Amino acid sequence: MNRPIEIFHFMPDKLNLYGDIGNIIALKQRAKWRGLEVKVTDVNTTQGIKISDADILFIGGGSDREQKIATDDLFRVKDDFKAAIEDGMPALTICGGYQFLGEKYVTPDGNELKGLHILDFYTESKKDRLTGNIVIESETFGQIVGFENHGGRTYHDYNTLGRVVSGYGNNDTDKKEGIHYKNLLGTYLHGPILPKNHEITDYLLKQACERIGMDFPDVQLDNRVEEAAKQVIVKRLMEEKK
């Protein structure tokens, strides 16, 4: 028997840079189109919560100050968060929410901020920001588009979302974007990412269903609007390169 898919939305009062809450809207809408029920729990404090109650974890991006406040709060559930990821719980983390899953975040003036150390990577921030629309080619998701605006340069050896065709990605050297570890996705893409990239939205919902033993409805959705939004960015970047 099917039950609602529970999404934990961490710190929506602090971490909603560049409309990241749109990712929640996309998850709810595509679930609805497939006949799936979704329950969203806003987690403004981790006091008393159980990560194991969730089916999908979402952390948006925020300023360095707000991200540090949120990360300090998340330390309460760090071990449970890590255990859930290792167990295959799907998660989407954006910008600062992605950065602070690593070991440390080094500010432009050299201060080291401790990360949750869910995975073994680190981020160094510089004053020069990496900004603009971005296009990625992904073996898992096909073509991914979005908008990036970050001073952080993230370095790791995990699988990524894909290869950067236009833009920066994790840093300004290796032409790779994000992280894909088990069912955890981390990315610098705002915009928000999910409304323009329905493949990623469906991936998160499908993995959540499979993990809790529910069927993922095989419904053929009309994705013309989402694809049109994606191609606007692709066309714009192609014209800029001329």
C-alpha positions in Angstrom: 0.0 0.0 0.0 1.3 3.4 -1.0 2.0 6.1 1.5 3.1 9.8 1.2 6.7 10.4 0.3 8.1 12.5 3.1 10.5 15.3 2.1 12.6 17.0 4.8 13.2 20.6 3.7 16.0 21.9 5.9 16.0 25.5 7.0 13.7 27.0 4.4 13.7 30.2 6.4 17.5 30.6 5.8 18.4 28.6 2.8 16.4 29.8 -0.2 18.9 31.7 -2.3 17.9 32.3 -5.9 14.5 30.6 -5.5 15.7 27.2 -4.4 12.3 26.5 -2.9 11.2 25.9 -6.5 12.8 22.5 -6.2 10.3 21.5 -3.6 7.5 22.8 -5.9 8.8 20.7 -8.8 9.0 17.6 -6.6 5.4 18.0 -5.4 4.0 18.7 -8.9 5.7 15.9 -10.7 4.8 13.5 -7.9 1.2 14.7 -8.2 1.2 14.1 -12.0 2.3 10.5 -11.3 -0.4 10.0 -8.7 2.0 10.1 -5.8 1.3 11.9 -2.5 4.0 14.0 -1.0 4.4 15.4 2.5 6.9 18.3 3.0 8.3 18.9 6.5 10.0 22.2 7.0 12.9 21.5 9.4 13.9 24.9 10.8 15.6 23.2 13.7 17.0 19.6 14.0 16.1 19.5 17.6 14.0 16.3 18.1 13.8 15.2 14.5 14.6 11.7 13.2 16.3 11.7 9.8 15.0 8.1 9.3 11.5 9.5 9.1 12.3 11.2 5.8 12.3 9.7 2.3 14.0 12.6 0.5 16.4 15.2 2.0 16.7 18.7 0.6 19.0 21.5 1.6 19.0 24.8 -0.4 21.7 27.4 -0.6 22.3 30.5 1.5 24.8 33.2 2.3 28.0 32.1 4.2 26.5 33.4 7.4 23.2 31.7 7.1 24.8 28.5 5.9 27.1 28.4 8.9 24.1 28.8 11.2 22.2 26.0 9.4 25.3 23.7 9.5 25.8 24.3 13.2 22.3 23.1 13.7 22.7 20.1 11.4 25.6 18.8 13.5 23.0 17.4 15.9 21.9 14.9 13.3 25.2 14.5 11.4 25.6 10.8 12.1 22.0 10.0 11.3 22.3 12.1 8.1 25.4 10.2 7.0 23.8 6.8 7.8 20.7 7.7 5.7 22.9 8.7 2.7 24.9 5.4 3.1 21.6 3.6 3.1 20.6 5.1 -0.2 18.2 7.8 0.9 17.9 10.3 -2.0 19.0 13.9 -1.2 19.5 17.1 -3.1 21.9 19.7 -1.7 22.4 23.1 -3.4 25.5 25.4 -3.3 26.3 26.0 0.4 24.2 23.0 1.3 26.5 21.0 -0.9 29.7 22.6 0.3 29.1 22.0 4.0 28.6 18.3 3.4 32.4 18.2 3.1 35.2 18.3 5.6 35.7 22.1 5.6 35.0 25.4 3.9 37.8 27.9 3.7 36.7 31.5 3.5 38.5 34.0 1.2 40.4 35.4 4.2 41.6 32.0 5.2 39.2 31.1 8.0 38.4 27.4 8.2 34.7 26.6 8.8 34.1 23.0 9.9 31.8 21.0 7.6 29.6 18.1 8.5 32.1 15.7 6.9 29.4 13.5 5.5 31.8 12.9 2.6 35.6 13.5 2.1 35.9 16.7 0.1 36.6 20.4 0.8 35.8 23.8 -0.5 38.0 26.9 -0.8 36.3 30.2 -1.4 37.8 33.1 -3.4 36.7 36.7 -3.9 36.2 36.2 -7.6 32.9 34.6 -8.2 32.0 32.0 -10.8 28.7 33.3 -12.2 26.4 32.7 -15.1 24.3 30.1 -16.9 25.7 26.6 -17.2 25.2 23.5 -19.4 26.4 20.1 -18.3 26.4 16.8 -20.2 25.5 13.9 -17.8 25.7 10.2 -18.5 22.9 9.7 -16.0 20.6 12.7 -16.7 21.4 13.8 -20.2 21.7 17.6 -20.7 21.5 19.6 -17.5 21.1 23.4 -17.3 21.1 26.0 -14.5 22.5 29.1 -13.0 25.6 29.3 -10.9 26.9 32.1 -8.6 29.5 31.0 -6.1 32.9 31.9 -4.8 33.6 28.4 -3.6 35.8 26.0 -5.4 35.0 22.4 -4.5 37.5 19.5 -5.0 36.8 15.8 -4.7 37.2 12.5 -6.5 33.6 11.2 -6.3 31.4 10.8 -9.3 29.9 14.1 -10.5 26.7 15.2 -12.2 28.5 15.5 -15.4 31.0 17.4 -17.6 30.7 21.1 -18.0 30.1 22.2 -21.6 29.7 25.9 -20.8 30.2 27.5 -17.4 32.4 26.6 -14.4 31.0 23.9 -12.1 32.8 22.7 -9.0 35.7 24.9 -9.6 37.4 26.8 -12.5 39.8 24.0 -13.5 38.4 20.5 -13.8 35.2 21.1 -15.8 33.1 18.8 -13.6 29.9 19.8 -11.8 28.5 18.6 -8.5 28.6 15.3 -6.8 26.7 12.0 -7.2 27.3 9.6 -4.4 24.8 6.8 -4.1 21.5 8.7 -4.3 22.9 12.0 -2.9 23.2 14.8 -5.4 25.1 18.0 -4.6 25.3 20.9 -7.1 26.1 24.6 -7.5 23.1 25.0 -9.8 20.4 27.4 -8.7 17.7 28.6 -11.0 16.2 26.4 -9.4 17.6 23.2 -10.9 14.6 20.8 -10.8 12.0 22.7 -12.9 14.3 22.9 -15.9 15.7 19.3 -15.4 12.8 16.9 -15.0 15.1 13.9 -15.3 16.7 14.8 -11.9 13.3 15.4 -10.3 12.0 12.0 -11.4 15.2 10.3 -10.3 14.8 11.5 -6.8 11.2 10.5 -6.6 11.9 7.1 -8.2 14.7 6.3 -5.8 12.6 7.3 -2.9 9.8 5.0 -4.0 12.2 2.0 -4.6 13.9 2.5 -1.3 10.6 2.2 0.6 9.2 -0.6 -1.5 6.6 1.4 -3.5 6.1 1.2 -7.3 7.1 4.3 -9.2 4.2 4.9 -11.6 5.2 4.5 -15.3 3.4 7.6 -16.5 4.4 9.3 -19.7 4.4 13.0 -18.8 4.4 15.9 -21.2 7.8 17.6 -20.7 7.6 20.1 -23.5 7.6 23.1 -21.2 10.5 21.9 -19.1 12.5 21.1 -22.3 11.7 24.5 -23.8 13.0 26.2 -20.6 16.2 24.1 -20.9 16.7 25.1 -24.5 16.4 28.8 -23.8 19.5 28.6 -21.7 21.4 26.4 -24.2 20.5 28.7 -27.1 21.5 31.8 -25.0 24.9 30.3 -24.3 25.5 29.2 -27.9 24.8 32.8 -29.0 27.2 34.2 -26.4 29.9 32.0 -27.8 29.5 33.3 -31.4 
